[in-house]
Amino acid sequence: MAVSFIVDRQPVFECNACLCVNLRMYKKYDSSRIKAEDEAFSSKRCLEWFYEYAGTDDIVGPEGMEKFCEDIGVEPENVVMLVLAWKLDAQNMGYFTLQEWLKGMTSLQCDATEKLRNTLDYLRSLLNEPTNFKLIYRYAFDFAREKDQRSLDMNTAKCMLGLLLGKTWPLFPVFHQFLEQSKYKVINKDQWCNVLEFSRTINLDLSNYDEDGAWPVLLDEFVEWYKEKQMA
């Protein structure tokens, strides 16, 4: 009687096929697990990332900050760096402490350069939301001033105003010109906050500016100077 080996081998083939399917499924699961672990925020990885720029210190200083900006593809003077500093609640311009880094990057869920690069558009978008912009604007004053001074020196103030209002307030160029020729050497916080309010509420022709309003003298003088300039 003839014996068919095909019948005998079929279970072996089926078993091998099952093993192959199971192996593919395991590899797919394992790669998915590894990817998920990479995507999940890691405090350890965030700490290691910090020390790439801080070295042996517990603070990222000017040199580390320069390398950090280069790695994320952003110029140090780009406004997105101010937004990042705000998210980290950094207290001193040009420096990130370990505590600021860990707290801020945890809130952003960033523990690596690539993740932060992918978050930059989100940080920029915060400037388009009026409430967030106002918070960032107010934060910028204390962030940029010397901590032993109550006011912001004029050169720094002009740079920060340009960063925050230069592209959105059409009157900024003439306001900057006014500051250049004015007697003012510093700007206090009340003046700083009122400049933002002025830029948001006063018409470009200044027609709705109330000279008897509660505006600081700085803005009264700007309006007077600008009107005289228009008439000249």
Summary of the structure (lengths in Angstrom):
residues: 232
radius of gyration: 29.0
end to end distance: 119.6
largest distance: 119.6
contacts: 571
relative contact order: 0.07
helix: 68%
strand: 3%
